[in-house]
Amino acid sequence: MKHRIIFAILMSFTLSLIMSAWVTYVNIGTHPDFVGIWMHAWLLAWPAAGIIAFISGPFIHKLAHRIAEKI
């Protein structure tokens, strides 16, 4: 369980940080306050991403394993 929690935290941190940067850039471009807007978006996204990663992680892991076996 400890591994699952740490994995969810790290994966959600990484994905939400990168995705929020990308979506912020696509929406506003190189705005003078880009970093502030991005950090606000990231702070809203990370908790949601963490919960989603924790809940869906075991299912996604099993699905990936099944797909890999068939390839």
mmCIF file of the N, C-alpha and C atoms, coordinates in Angstrom:
data_MODEL
# 
_entry.id   MODEL 
# 
loop_
_atom_site.group_PDB 
_atom_site.id 
_atom_site.type_symbol 
_atom_site.label_atom_id 
_atom_site.label_alt_id 
_atom_site.label_comp_id 
_atom_site.label_asym_id 
_atom_site.label_entity_id 
_atom_site.label_seq_id 
_atom_site.pdbx_PDB_ins_code 
_atom_site.Cartn_x 
_atom_site.Cartn_y 
_atom_site.Cartn_z 
_atom_site.occupancy 
_atom_site.B_iso_or_equiv 
_atom_site.pdbx_formal_charge 
_atom_site.auth_seq_id 
_atom_site.auth_comp_id 
_atom_site.auth_asym_id 
_atom_site.auth_atom_id 
_atom_site.pdbx_PDB_model_num 
ATOM 1   N N  . MET A 1 1  ? 0.828  -1.194  0.000   1.00 0.00 ? 1  MET A N  1 
ATOM 2   C CA . MET A 1 1  ? 0.000  0.000   0.000   1.00 0.00 ? 1  MET A CA 1 
ATOM 3   C C  . MET A 1 1  ? 0.873  1.259   0.000   1.00 0.00 ? 1  MET A C  1 
ATOM 4   N N  . LYS A 1 2  ? 1.994  1.224   0.745   1.00 0.00 ? 2  LYS A N  1 
ATOM 5   C CA . LYS A 1 2  ? 2.879  2.383   0.794   1.00 0.00 ? 2  LYS A CA 1 
ATOM 6   C C  . LYS A 1 2  ? 3.413  2.714   -0.606  1.00 0.00 ? 2  LYS A C  1 
ATOM 7   N N  . HIS A 1 3  ? 3.794  1.670   -1.342  1.00 0.00 ? 3  HIS A N  1 
ATOM 8   C CA . HIS A 1 3  ? 4.285  1.865   -2.710  1.00 0.00 ? 3  HIS A CA 1 
ATOM 9   C C  . HIS A 1 3  ? 3.206  2.490   -3.591  1.00 0.00 ? 3  HIS A C  1 
ATOM 10  N N  . ARG A 1 4  ? 1.990  2.025   -3.464  1.00 0.00 ? 4  ARG A N  1 
ATOM 11  C CA . ARG A 1 4  ? 0.872  2.546   -4.273  1.00 0.00 ? 4  ARG A CA 1 
ATOM 12  C C  . ARG A 1 4  ? 0.633  4.032   -4.005  1.00 0.00 ? 4  ARG A C  1 
ATOM 13  N N  . ILE A 1 5  ? 0.700  4.437   -2.758  1.00 0.00 ? 5  ILE A N  1 
ATOM 14  C CA . ILE A 1 5  ? 0.503  5.836   -2.390  1.00 0.00 ? 5  ILE A CA 1 
ATOM 15  C C  . ILE A 1 5  ? 1.644  6.705   -2.926  1.00 0.00 ? 5  ILE A C  1 
ATOM 16  N N  . ILE A 1 6  ? 2.877  6.251   -2.741  1.00 0.00 ? 6  ILE A N  1 
ATOM 17  C CA . ILE A 1 6  ? 4.030  7.016   -3.232  1.00 0.00 ? 6  ILE A CA 1 
ATOM 18  C C  . ILE A 1 6  ? 3.986  7.121   -4.752  1.00 0.00 ? 6  ILE A C  1 
ATOM 19  N N  . PHE A 1 7  ? 3.664  6.018   -5.424  1.00 0.00 ? 7  PHE A N  1 
ATOM 20  C CA . PHE A 1 7  ? 3.562  6.038   -6.876  1.00 0.00 ? 7  PHE A CA 1 
ATOM 21  C C  . PHE A 1 7  ? 2.499  7.029   -7.340  1.00 0.00 ? 7  PHE A C  1 
ATOM 22  N N  . ALA A 1 8  ? 1.332  7.011   -6.713  1.00 0.00 ? 8  ALA A N  1 
ATOM 23  C CA . ALA A 1 8  ? 0.245  7.916   -7.088  1.00 0.00 ? 8  ALA A CA 1 
ATOM 24  C C  . ALA A 1 8  ? 0.659  9.375   -6.896  1.00 0.00 ? 8  ALA A C  1 
ATOM 25  N N  . ILE A 1 9  ? 1.349  9.666   -5.810  1.00 0.00 ? 9  ILE A N  1 
ATOM 26  C CA . ILE A 1 9  ? 1.799  11.035  -5.553  1.00 0.00 ? 9  ILE A CA 1 
ATOM 27  C C  . ILE A 1 9  ? 2.796  11.484  -6.618  1.00 0.00 ? 9  ILE A C  1 
ATOM 28  N N  . LEU A 1 10 ? 3.792  10.653  -6.889  1.00 0.00 ? 10 LEU A N  1 
ATOM 29  C CA . LEU A 1 10 ? 4.818  11.026  -7.865  1.00 0.00 ? 10 LEU A CA 1 
ATOM 30  C C  . LEU A 1 10 ? 4.270  11.111  -9.291  1.00 0.00 ? 10 LEU A C  1 
ATOM 31  N N  . MET A 1 11 ? 3.450  10.141  -9.678  1.00 0.00 ? 11 MET A N  1 
ATOM 32  C CA . MET A 1 11 ? 2.891  10.144  -11.029 1.00 0.00 ? 11 MET A CA 1 
ATOM 33  C C  . MET A 1 11 ? 1.937  11.309  -11.229 1.00 0.00 ? 11 MET A C  1 
ATOM 34  N N  . SER A 1 12 ? 1.093  11.566  -10.251 1.00 0.00 ? 12 SER A N  1 
ATOM 35  C CA . SER A 1 12 ? 0.143  12.674  -10.392 1.00 0.00 ? 12 SER A CA 1 
ATOM 36  C C  . SER A 1 12 ? 0.862  14.017  -10.365 1.00 0.00 ? 12 SER A C  1 
ATOM 37  N N  . PHE A 1 13 ? 1.912  14.131  -9.570  1.00 0.00 ? 13 PHE A N  1 
ATOM 38  C CA . PHE A 1 13 ? 2.706  15.354  -9.541  1.00 0.00 ? 13 PHE A CA 1 
ATOM 39  C C  . PHE A 1 13 ? 3.278  15.644  -10.924 1.00 0.00 ? 13 PHE A C  1 
ATOM 40  N N  . THR A 1 14 ? 3.940  14.633  -11.495 1.00 0.00 ? 14 THR A N  1 
ATOM 41  C CA . THR A 1 14 ? 4.596  14.802  -12.787 1.00 0.00 ? 14 THR A CA 1 
ATOM 42  C C  . THR A 1 14 ? 3.601  15.102  -13.894 1.00 0.00 ? 14 THR A C  1 
ATOM 43  N N  . LEU A 1 15 ? 2.573  14.295  -14.001 1.00 0.00 ? 15 LEU A N  1 
ATOM 44  C CA . LEU A 1 15 ? 1.597  14.493  -15.076 1.00 0.00 ? 15 LEU A CA 1 
ATOM 45  C C  . LEU A 1 15 ? 0.832  15.802  -14.943 1.00 0.00 ? 15 LEU A C  1 
ATOM 46  N N  . SER A 1 16 ? 0.398  16.131  -13.749 1.00 0.00 ? 16 SER A N  1 
ATOM 47  C CA . SER A 1 16 ? -0.371 17.368  -13.586 1.00 0.00 ? 16 SER A CA 1 
ATOM 48  C C  . SER A 1 16 ? 0.505  18.595  -13.818 1.00 0.00 ? 16 SER A C  1 
ATOM 49  N N  . LEU A 1 17 ? 1.778  18.532  -13.429 1.00 0.00 ? 17 LEU A N  1 
ATOM 50  C CA . LEU A 1 17 ? 2.682  19.655  -13.654 1.00 0.00 ? 17 LEU A CA 1 
ATOM 51  C C  . LEU A 1 17 ? 2.883  19.905  -15.149 1.00 0.00 ? 17 LEU A C  1 
ATOM 52  N N  . ILE A 1 18 ? 3.177  18.850  -15.883 1.00 0.00 ? 18 ILE A N  1 
ATOM 53  C CA . ILE A 1 18 ? 3.435  18.990  -17.314 1.00 0.00 ? 18 ILE A CA 1 
ATOM 54  C C  . ILE A 1 18 ? 2.153  19.320  -18.079 1.00 0.00 ? 18 ILE A C  1 
ATOM 55  N N  . MET A 1 19 ? 1.073  18.627  -17.780 1.00 0.00 ? 19 MET A N  1 
ATOM 56  C CA . MET A 1 19 ? -0.182 18.869  -18.507 1.00 0.00 ? 19 MET A CA 1 
ATOM 57  C C  . MET A 1 19 ? -0.749 20.257  -18.219 1.00 0.00 ? 19 MET A C  1 
ATOM 58  N N  . SER A 1 20 ? -0.679 20.709  -16.989 1.00 0.00 ? 20 SER A N  1 
ATOM 59  C CA . SER A 1 20 ? -1.192 22.044  -16.688 1.00 0.00 ? 20 SER A CA 1 
ATOM 60  C C  . SER A 1 20 ? -0.358 23.116  -17.373 1.00 0.00 ? 20 SER A C  1 
ATOM 61  N N  . ALA A 1 21 ? 0.953  22.888  -17.496 1.00 0.00 ? 21 ALA A N  1 
ATOM 62  C CA . ALA A 1 21 ? 1.801  23.835  -18.226 1.00 0.00 ? 21 ALA A CA 1 
ATOM 63  C C  . ALA A 1 21 ? 1.398  23.878  -19.690 1.00 0.00 ? 21 ALA A C  1 
ATOM 64  N N  . TRP A 1 22 ? 1.200  22.711  -20.277 1.00 0.00 ? 22 TRP A N  1 
ATOM 65  C CA . TRP A 1 22 ? 0.836  22.652  -21.690 1.00 0.00 ? 22 TRP A CA 1 
ATOM 66  C C  . TRP A 1 22 ? -0.523 23.309  -21.957 1.00 0.00 ? 22 TRP A C  1 
ATOM 67  N N  . VAL A 1 23 ? -1.514 22.953  -21.159 1.00 0.00 ? 23 VAL A N  1 
ATOM 68  C CA . VAL A 1 23 ? -2.862 23.505  -21.370 1.00 0.00 ? 23 VAL A CA 1 
ATOM 69  C C  . VAL A 1 23 ? -2.874 25.009  -21.108 1.00 0.00 ? 23 VAL A C  1 
ATOM 70  N N  . THR A 1 24 ? -2.146 25.463  -20.111 1.00 0.00 ? 24 THR A N  1 
ATOM 71  C CA . THR A 1 24 ? -2.056 26.899  -19.849 1.00 0.00 ? 24 THR A CA 1 
ATOM 72  C C  . THR A 1 24 ? -1.406 27.607  -21.034 1.00 0.00 ? 24 THR A C  1 
ATOM 73  N N  . TYR A 1 25 ? -0.338 27.036  -21.551 1.00 0.00 ? 25 TYR A N  1 
ATOM 74  C CA . TYR A 1 25 ? 0.335  27.637  -22.703 1.00 0.00 ? 25 TYR A CA 1 
ATOM 75  C C  . TYR A 1 25 ? -0.588 27.675  -23.923 1.00 0.00 ? 25 TYR A C  1 
ATOM 76  N N  . VAL A 1 26 ? -1.293 26.596  -24.189 1.00 0.00 ? 26 VAL A N  1 
ATOM 77  C CA . VAL A 1 26 ? -2.207 26.544  -25.327 1.00 0.00 ? 26 VAL A CA 1 
ATOM 78  C C  . VAL A 1 26 ? -3.315 27.584  -25.170 1.00 0.00 ? 26 VAL A C  1 
ATOM 79  N N  . ASN A 1 27 ? -3.792 27.787  -23.971 1.00 0.00 ? 27 ASN A N  1 
ATOM 80  C CA . ASN A 1 27 ? -4.898 28.722  -23.734 1.00 0.00 ? 27 ASN A CA 1 
ATOM 81  C C  . ASN A 1 27 ? -4.477 30.183  -23.720 1.00 0.00 ? 27 ASN A C  1 
ATOM 82  N N  . ILE A 1 28 ? -3.313 30.506  -23.157 1.00 0.00 ? 28 ILE A N  1 
ATOM 83  C CA . ILE A 1 28 ? -2.952 31.928  -23.025 1.00 0.00 ? 28 ILE A CA 1 
ATOM 84  C C  . ILE A 1 28 ? -1.643 32.306  -23.699 1.00 0.00 ? 28 ILE A C  1 
ATOM 85  N N  . GLY A 1 29 ? -0.877 31.337  -24.177 1.00 0.00 ? 29 GLY A N  1 
ATOM 86  C CA . GLY A 1 29 ? 0.398  31.648  -24.821 1.00 0.00 ? 29 GLY A CA 1 
ATOM 87  C C  . GLY A 1 29 ? 1.428  32.137  -23.812 1.00 0.00 ? 29 GLY A C  1 
ATOM 88  N N  . THR A 1 30 ? 2.320  32.987  -24.281 1.00 0.00 ? 30 THR A N  1 
ATOM 89  C CA . THR A 1 30 ? 3.387  33.496  -23.419 1.00 0.00 ? 30 THR A CA 1 
ATOM 90  C C  . THR A 1 30 ? 2.942  34.782  -22.724 1.00 0.00 ? 30 THR A C  1 
ATOM 91  N N  . HIS A 1 31 ? 2.024  34.628  -21.840 1.00 0.00 ? 31 HIS A N  1 
ATOM 92  C CA . HIS A 1 31 ? 1.462  35.727  -21.036 1.00 0.00 ? 31 HIS A CA 1 
ATOM 93  C C  . HIS A 1 31 ? 2.506  36.170  -20.017 1.00 0.00 ? 31 HIS A C  1 
ATOM 94  N N  . PRO A 1 32 ? 2.549  37.472  -19.689 1.00 0.00 ? 32 PRO A N  1 
ATOM 95  C CA . PRO A 1 32 ? 3.526  37.940  -18.685 1.00 0.00 ? 32 PRO A CA 1 
ATOM 96  C C  . PRO A 1 32 ? 3.416  37.231  -17.331 1.00 0.00 ? 32 PRO A C  1 
ATOM 97  N N  . ASP A 1 33 ? 2.217  36.814  -16.961 1.00 0.00 ? 33 ASP A N  1 
ATOM 98  C CA . ASP A 1 33 ? 2.023  36.125  -15.675 1.00 0.00 ? 33 ASP A CA 1 
ATOM 99  C C  . ASP A 1 33 ? 1.822  34.620  -15.885 1.00 0.00 ? 33 ASP A C  1 
ATOM 100 N N  . PHE A 1 34 ? 2.461  34.077  -16.918 1.00 0.00 ? 34 PHE A N  1 
ATOM 101 C CA . PHE A 1 34 ? 2.280  32.660  -17.260 1.00 0.00 ? 34 PHE A CA 1 
ATOM 102 C C  . PHE A 1 34 ? 2.545  31.740  -16.071 1.00 0.00 ? 34 PHE A C  1 
ATOM 103 N N  . VAL A 1 35 ? 3.665  31.946  -15.396 1.00 0.00 ? 35 VAL A N  1 
ATOM 104 C CA . VAL A 1 35 ? 4.038  31.037  -14.301 1.00 0.00 ? 35 VAL A CA 1 
ATOM 105 C C  . VAL A 1 35 ? 3.007  31.076  -13.182 1.00 0.00 ? 35 VAL A C  1 
ATOM 106 N N  . GLY A 1 36 ? 2.521  32.245  -12.827 1.00 0.00 ? 36 GLY A N  1 
ATOM 107 C CA . GLY A 1 36 ? 1.515  32.353  -11.770 1.00 0.00 ? 36 GLY A CA 1 
ATOM 108 C C  . GLY A 1 36 ? 0.212  31.669  -12.143 1.00 0.00 ? 36 GLY A C  1 
ATOM 109 N N  . ILE A 1 37 ? -0.224 31.862  -13.380 1.00 0.00 ? 37 ILE A N  1 
ATOM 110 C CA . ILE A 1 37 ? -1.456 31.222  -13.857 1.00 0.00 ? 37 ILE A CA 1 
ATOM 111 C C  . ILE A 1 37 ? -1.270 29.710  -13.920 1.00 0.00 ? 37 ILE A C  1 
ATOM 112 N N  . TRP A 1 38 ? -0.100 29.295  -14.413 1.00 0.00 ? 38 TRP A N  1 
ATOM 113 C CA . TRP A 1 38 ? 0.200  27.867  -14.496 1.00 0.00 ? 38 TRP A CA 1 
ATOM 114 C C  . TRP A 1 38 ? 0.212  27.230  -13.109 1.00 0.00 ? 38 TRP A C  1 
ATOM 115 N N  . MET A 1 39 ? 0.864  27.866  -12.140 1.00 0.00 ? 39 MET A N  1 
ATOM 116 C CA . MET A 1 39 ? 0.937  27.302  -10.791 1.00 0.00 ? 39 MET A CA 1 
ATOM 117 C C  . MET A 1 39 ? -0.451 27.204  -10.154 1.00 0.00 ? 39 MET A C  1 
ATOM 118 N N  . HIS A 1 40 ? -1.304 28.167  -10.434 1.00 0.00 ? 40 HIS A N  1 
ATOM 119 C CA . HIS A 1 40 ? -2.678 28.106  -9.927  1.00 0.00 ? 40 HIS A CA 1 
ATOM 120 C C  . HIS A 1 40 ? -3.406 26.901  -10.538 1.00 0.00 ? 40 HIS A C  1 
ATOM 121 N N  . ALA A 1 41 ? -3.259 26.734  -11.855 1.00 0.00 ? 41 ALA A N  1 
ATOM 122 C CA . ALA A 1 41 ? -3.886 25.594  -12.526 1.00 0.00 ? 41 ALA A CA 1 
ATOM 123 C C  . ALA A 1 41 ? -3.333 24.278  -11.990 1.00 0.00 ? 41 ALA A C  1 
ATOM 124 N N  . TRP A 1 42 ? -2.022 24.222  -11.770 1.00 0.00 ? 42 TRP A N  1 
ATOM 125 C CA . TRP A 1 42 ? -1.411 23.001  -11.270 1.00 0.00 ? 42 TRP A CA 1 
ATOM 126 C C  . TRP A 1 42 ? -1.890 22.665  -9.855  1.00 0.00 ? 42 TRP A C  1 
ATOM 127 N N  . LEU A 1 43 ? -1.999 23.686  -8.997  1.00 0.00 ? 43 LEU A N  1 
ATOM 128 C CA . LEU A 1 43 ? -2.473 23.437  -7.631  1.00 0.00 ? 43 LEU A CA 1 
ATOM 129 C C  . LEU A 1 43 ? -3.897 22.898  -7.604  1.00 0.00 ? 43 LEU A C  1 
ATOM 130 N N  . LEU A 1 44 ? -4.691 23.277  -8.591  1.00 0.00 ? 44 LEU A N  1 
ATOM 131 C CA . LEU A 1 44 ? -6.046 22.732  -8.684  1.00 0.00 ? 44 LEU A CA 1 
ATOM 132 C C  . LEU A 1 44 ? -6.040 21.322  -9.283  1.00 0.00 ? 44 LEU A C  1 
ATOM 133 N N  . ALA A 1 45 ? -5.112 21.071  -10.196 1.00 0.00 ? 45 ALA A N  1 
ATOM 134 C CA . ALA A 1 45 ? -5.085 19.786  -10.901 1.00 0.00 ? 45 ALA A CA 1 
ATOM 135 C C  . ALA A 1 45 ? -4.446 18.662  -10.099 1.00 0.00 ? 45 ALA A C  1 
ATOM 136 N N  . TRP A 1 46 ? -3.423 18.970  -9.312  1.00 0.00 ? 46 TRP A N  1 
ATOM 137 C CA . TRP A 1 46 ? -2.678 17.901  -8.644  1.00 0.00 ? 46 TRP A CA 1 
ATOM 138 C C  . TRP A 1 46 ? -3.534 17.049  -7.701  1.00 0.00 ? 46 TRP A C  1 
ATOM 139 N N  . PRO A 1 47 ? -4.350 17.626  -6.831  1.00 0.00 ? 47 PRO A N  1 
ATOM 140 C CA . PRO A 1 47 ? -5.156 16.764  -5.953  1.00 0.00 ? 47 PRO A CA 1 
ATOM 141 C C  . PRO A 1 47 ? -6.092 15.837  -6.733  1.00 0.00 ? 47 PRO A C  1 
ATOM 142 N N  . ALA A 1 48 ? -6.707 16.374  -7.785  1.00 0.00 ? 48 ALA A N  1 
ATOM 143 C CA . ALA A 1 48 ? -7.591 15.537  -8.592  1.00 0.00 ? 48 ALA A CA 1 
ATOM 144 C C  . ALA A 1 48 ? -6.801 14.424  -9.268  1.00 0.00 ? 48 ALA A C  1 
ATOM 145 N N  . ALA A 1 49 ? -5.646 14.763  -9.817  1.00 0.00 ? 49 ALA A N  1 
ATOM 146 C CA . ALA A 1 49 ? -4.805 13.758  -10.475 1.00 0.00 ? 49 ALA A CA 1 
ATOM 147 C C  . ALA A 1 49 ? -4.337 12.704  -9.477  1.00 0.00 ? 49 ALA A C  1 
ATOM 148 N N  . GLY A 1 50 ? -4.028 13.116  -8.258  1.00 0.00 ? 50 GLY A N  1 
ATOM 149 C CA . GLY A 1 50 ? -3.596 12.167  -7.230  1.00 0.00 ? 50 GLY A CA 1 
ATOM 150 C C  . GLY A 1 50 ? -4.677 11.157  -6.890  1.00 0.00 ? 50 GLY A C  1 
ATOM 151 N N  . ILE A 1 51 ? -5.881 11.632  -6.715  1.00 0.00 ? 51 ILE A N  1 
ATOM 152 C CA . ILE A 1 51 ? -7.001 10.736  -6.398  1.00 0.00 ? 51 ILE A CA 1 
ATOM 153 C C  . ILE A 1 51 ? -7.271 9.789   -7.561  1.00 0.00 ? 51 ILE A C  1 
ATOM 154 N N  . ILE A 1 52 ? -7.258 10.336  -8.777  1.00 0.00 ? 52 ILE A N  1 
ATOM 155 C CA . ILE A 1 52 ? -7.501 9.507   -9.958  1.00 0.00 ? 52 ILE A CA 1 
ATOM 156 C C  . ILE A 1 52 ? -6.404 8.453   -10.101 1.00 0.00 ? 52 ILE A C  1 
ATOM 157 N N  . ALA A 1 53 ? -5.145 8.838   -9.919  1.00 0.00 ? 53 ALA A N  1 
ATOM 158 C CA . ALA A 1 53 ? -4.037 7.891   -10.036 1.00 0.00 ? 53 ALA A CA 1 
ATOM 159 C C  . ALA A 1 53 ? -4.133 6.799   -8.976  1.00 0.00 ? 53 ALA A C  1 
ATOM 160 N N  . PHE A 1 54 ? -4.497 7.167   -7.768  1.00 0.00 ? 54 PHE A N  1 
ATOM 161 C CA . PHE A 1 54 ? -4.595 6.184   -6.689  1.00 0.00 ? 54 PHE A CA 1 
ATOM 162 C C  . PHE A 1 54 ? -5.723 5.191   -6.953  1.00 0.00 ? 54 PHE A C  1 
ATOM 163 N N  . ILE A 1 55 ? -6.864 5.691   -7.395  1.00 0.00 ? 55 ILE A N  1 
ATOM 164 C CA . ILE A 1 55 ? -8.030 4.823   -7.614  1.00 0.00 ? 55 ILE A CA 1 
ATOM 165 C C  . ILE A 1 55 ? -7.875 3.970   -8.866  1.00 0.00 ? 55 ILE A C  1 
ATOM 166 N N  . SER A 1 56 ? -7.413 4.582   -9.960  1.00 0.00 ? 56 SER A N  1 
ATOM 167 C CA . SER A 1 56 ? -7.357 3.854   -11.230 1.00 0.00 ? 56 SER A CA 1 
ATOM 168 C C  . SER A 1 56 ? -6.055 3.080   -11.431 1.00 0.00 ? 56 SER A C  1 
ATOM 169 N N  . GLY A 1 57 ? -5.051 3.341   -10.603 1.00 0.00 ? 57 GLY A N  1 
ATOM 170 C CA . GLY A 1 57 ? -3.747 2.710   -10.772 1.00 0.00 ? 57 GLY A CA 1 
ATOM 171 C C  . GLY A 1 57 ? -3.772 1.199   -10.894 1.00 0.00 ? 57 GLY A C  1 
ATOM 172 N N  . PRO A 1 58 ? -4.400 0.469   -9.968  1.00 0.00 ? 58 PRO A N  1 
ATOM 173 C CA . PRO A 1 58 ? -4.405 -0.993  -10.067 1.00 0.00 ? 58 PRO A CA 1 
ATOM 174 C C  . PRO A 1 58 ? -5.082 -1.495  -11.351 1.00 0.00 ? 58 PRO A C  1 
ATOM 175 N N  . PHE A 1 59 ? -6.183 -0.885  -11.738 1.00 0.00 ? 59 PHE A N  1 
ATOM 176 C CA . PHE A 1 59 ? -6.881 -1.286  -12.960 1.00 0.00 ? 59 PHE A CA 1 
ATOM 177 C C  . PHE A 1 59 ? -6.009 -1.042  -14.188 1.00 0.00 ? 59 PHE A C  1 
ATOM 178 N N  . ILE A 1 60 ? -5.391 0.139   -14.263 1.00 0.00 ? 60 ILE A N  1 
ATOM 179 C CA . ILE A 1 60 ? -4.543 0.482   -15.402 1.00 0.00 ? 60 ILE A CA 1 
ATOM 180 C C  . ILE A 1 60 ? -3.331 -0.454  -15.460 1.00 0.00 ? 60 ILE A C  1 
ATOM 181 N N  . HIS A 1 61 ? -2.780 -0.779  -14.300 1.00 0.00 ? 61 HIS A N  1 
ATOM 182 C CA . HIS A 1 61 ? -1.644 -1.703  -14.254 1.00 0.00 ? 61 HIS A CA 1 
ATOM 183 C C  . HIS A 1 61 ? -2.045 -3.069  -14.822 1.00 0.00 ? 61 HIS A C  1 
ATOM 184 N N  . LYS A 1 62 ? -3.186 -3.594  -14.414 1.00 0.00 ? 62 LYS A N  1 
ATOM 185 C CA . LYS A 1 62 ? -3.665 -4.884  -14.918 1.00 0.00 ? 62 LYS A CA 1 
ATOM 186 C C  . LYS A 1 62 ? -3.941 -4.815  -16.419 1.00 0.00 ? 62 LYS A C  1 
ATOM 187 N N  . LEU A 1 63 ? -4.564 -3.735  -16.859 1.00 0.00 ? 63 LEU A N  1 
ATOM 188 C CA . LEU A 1 63 ? -4.866 -3.566  -18.274 1.00 0.00 ? 63 LEU A CA 1 
ATOM 189 C C  . LEU A 1 63 ? -3.584 -3.520  -19.100 1.00 0.00 ? 63 LEU A C  1 
ATOM 190 N N  . ALA A 1 64 ? -2.592 -2.783  -18.637 1.00 0.00 ? 64 ALA A N  1 
ATOM 191 C CA . ALA A 1 64 ? -1.317 -2.702  -19.346 1.00 0.00 ? 64 ALA A CA 1 
ATOM 192 C C  . ALA A 1 64 ? -0.643 -4.076  -19.414 1.00 0.00 ? 64 ALA A C  1 
ATOM 193 N N  . HIS A 1 65 ? -0.741 -4.822  -18.337 1.00 0.00 ? 65 HIS A N  1 
ATOM 194 C CA . HIS A 1 65 ? -0.171 -6.164  -18.320 1.00 0.00 ? 65 HIS A CA 1 
ATOM 195 C C  . HIS A 1 65 ? -0.849 -7.060  -19.350 1.00 0.00 ? 65 HIS A C  1 
ATOM 196 N N  . ARG A 1 66 ? -2.174 -7.014  -19.422 1.00 0.00 ? 66 ARG A N  1 
ATOM 197 C CA . ARG A 1 66 ? -2.920 -7.813  -20.397 1.00 0.00 ? 66 ARG A CA 1 
ATOM 198 C C  . ARG A 1 66 ? -2.573 -7.435  -21.831 1.00 0.00 ? 66 ARG A C  1 
ATOM 199 N N  . ILE A 1 67 ? -2.475 -6.148  -22.088 1.00 0.00 ? 67 ILE A N  1 
ATOM 200 C CA . ILE A 1 67 ? -2.121 -5.671  -23.423 1.00 0.00 ? 67 ILE A CA 1 
ATOM 201 C C  . ILE A 1 67 ? -0.715 -6.122  -23.801 1.00 0.00 ? 67 ILE A C  1 
ATOM 202 N N  . ALA A 1 68 ? 0.222  -5.991  -22.863 1.00 0.00 ? 68 ALA A N  1 
ATOM 203 C CA . ALA A 1 68 ? 1.608  -6.387  -23.121 1.00 0.00 ? 68 ALA A CA 1 
ATOM 204 C C  . ALA A 1 68 ? 1.720  -7.872  -23.408 1.00 0.00 ? 68 ALA A C  1 
ATOM 205 N N  . GLU A 1 69 ? 0.912  -8.688  -22.758 1.00 0.00 ? 69 GLU A N  1 
ATOM 206 C CA . GLU A 1 69 ? 0.937  -10.136 -23.005 1.00 0.00 ? 69 GLU A CA 1 
ATOM 207 C C  . GLU A 1 69 ? 0.484  -10.465 -24.427 1.00 0.00 ? 69 GLU A C  1 
ATOM 208 N N  . LYS A 1 70 ? -0.421 -9.674  -24.972 1.00 0.00 ? 70 LYS A N  1 
ATOM 209 C CA . LYS A 1 70 ? -0.982 -9.952  -26.300 1.00 0.00 ? 70 LYS A CA 1 
ATOM 210 C C  . LYS A 1 70 ? -0.126 -9.392  -27.427 1.00 0.00 ? 70 LYS A C  1 
ATOM 211 N N  . ILE A 1 71 ? 0.798  -8.503  -27.101 1.00 0.00 ? 71 ILE A N  1 
ATOM 212 C CA . ILE A 1 71 ? 1.629  -7.913  -28.153 1.00 0.00 ? 71 ILE A CA 1 
ATOM 213 C C  . ILE A 1 71 ? 2.825  -8.802  -28.434 1.00 0.00 ? 71 ILE A C  1 
# 
